[in-house]
Amino acid sequence: MTLTATATAPAQRNALLAGATGLTGGSLLQLLLESGDYARVHALTRRVLPLDHPRLANRVVKLAELDRRLPGVRADDAFCCVGAAGGPAASAQELQAVDVGLVLAFATAARSVGATRLVVISALGADAGSTNPFLRAKGEMEAALRGLDFAALDIVRPGAVLGVRDGASVGGLLGQGLRVLTNPLRVGRLAPTRALPSANIAAAMLAATRTGRRGVTLYSGQALEDLAAGNRRLA
Ligand SMILES: NC(=O)c1ccc[n+]([C@@H]2O[C@H](COP(=O)([O-])OP(=O)(O)OC[C@H]3O[C@@H](n4cnc5c(N)ncnc54)[C@H](OP(=O)(O)O)[C@@H]3O)[C@@H](O)[C@H]2O)c1
C-alpha cells in the first residue's frame, strides 16, 4: 500500500499546554499526544510529569516567572487548563493569583512564542462584575485575554467539571455524585449548568482548534457538549 505524504507526514504544528497535571489538563495532554495534530506538545508544569512520549516536551517552570520568554519553544496553539485548587471553592485571593494572574502570564508567554490560538477554560456565568469571586475572576481573565490579540480565542465555559482528583475528599466525591444524579434534571434553561466529565471538556478543547474559527468564540451548554461529541466521532 502506498501512503500519501499527507497521511504519513507528522503534523508540523506545535502545542503549548499549561495545567497538564490537573484533571482536565491531564486528559487534554493525552489527547494532544495521541491525536497526531501536533509534532510537539510543550507542557509547562511545576512538577515533572510522570509520562514519557516522543512528542512530549515537559518543562518545569513557574508560570509567574515565564517572563515572556521560553527559549527554544515555538507554538501555534496554546491550551490553558490552569485553575486554583478547589475551583469555585477557592479563596478570592487564590483565584485572582491563579485564574487571572497565572493564566494571563501563560497567555502572554504563548503569544511571545508565536501562538495565534488560545483555548482556555473559564466557567459558565463568568462575569467581571459578579459578586461571586470565582465568576468574577473568570470574567476578568476573559476580558484581559481578549486584549492579547490572539487571532483565535476559544473560551470554554463548563458549568462544572466532573472527575476524580488526587486527594479528593469524601465530601467532594459526594458532591460530584450529586451533580451526576441531578444532571438529567437540568433541562431547558438549566441545561448549560450540567456537569461535564473532564475528558469531554478536553475533547472539546481540541475540537475547537479543528473548527478553524477565528476571533473570540464562547462555548457553553449544548454547544460545548456537541463540540466534545463531534471530536469523539472524529477520533
Ligand atoms: N471545578 C469545577 O466545577 C469547575 C467549574 C467551571 C470551571 N472550572 C475550571 O476548569 C479548569 C480545569 O479544572 P480542573 O478541575 O481540571 O483543575 P485541577 O484538576 O484542579 O487542575 C488545576 C491545574 O492548575 C494548576 N495550578 C493550580 N495552581 C497553580 C499554580 N499556583 N501554579 C502553577 N499551576 C497551578 C495545577 O497544577 P498542580 O498540579 O501543580 O497543582 C493543575 O495542573 C479550571 O480553570 C477551573 O477553574 C472548574
The ligand as a Gaussian input file, in Angstrom:
#p B3LYP/6-31G(d) Opt

LIG

0 1
 N      -14.429000      22.546000      39.400000
 C      -15.445000      22.972000      38.695000
 O      -16.575000      22.563000      38.876000
 C      -15.198000      23.991000      37.605000
 C      -16.287000      24.640000      37.023000
 C      -16.042000      25.506000      35.951000
 C      -14.744000      25.731000      35.528000
 N      -13.711000      25.107000      36.138000
 C      -12.348000      25.381000      35.655000
 O      -11.893000      24.284000      34.880000
 C      -10.465000      24.340000      34.813000
 C       -9.883000      22.945000      34.962000
 O      -10.360000      22.405000      36.175000
 P       -9.735000      21.054000      36.740000
 O      -10.705000      20.550000      37.736000
 O       -9.278000      20.205000      35.625000
 O       -8.462000      21.640000      37.520000
 P       -7.461000      20.885000      38.510000
 O       -7.564000      19.412000      38.384000
 O       -7.634000      21.477000      39.867000
 O       -6.034000      21.334000      37.909000
 C       -5.621000      22.645000      38.003000
 C       -4.294000      22.820000      37.295000
 O       -3.832000      24.161000      37.568000
 C       -2.506000      24.082000      38.076000
 N       -2.242000      25.115000      39.074000
 C       -3.017000      25.491000      40.112000
 N       -2.392000      26.443000      40.832000
 C       -1.188000      26.653000      40.223000
 C       -0.069000      27.493000      40.491000
 N       -0.064000      28.330000      41.560000
 N        1.000000      27.453000      39.664000
 C        1.005000      26.602000      38.601000
 N       -0.013000      25.776000      38.292000
 C       -1.094000      25.806000      39.105000
 C       -2.423000      22.723000      38.758000
 O       -1.051000      22.392000      38.891000
 P       -0.543000      21.472000      40.124000
 O       -0.954000      20.071000      39.754000
 O        0.912000      21.687000      40.122000
 O       -1.249000      21.970000      41.345000
 C       -3.196000      21.865000      37.783000
 O       -2.383000      21.490000      36.700000
 C      -10.019000      25.330000      35.883000
 O       -9.676000      26.546000      35.280000
 C      -11.291000      25.513000      36.720000
 O      -11.351000      26.788000      37.329000
 C      -13.901000      24.237000      37.167000

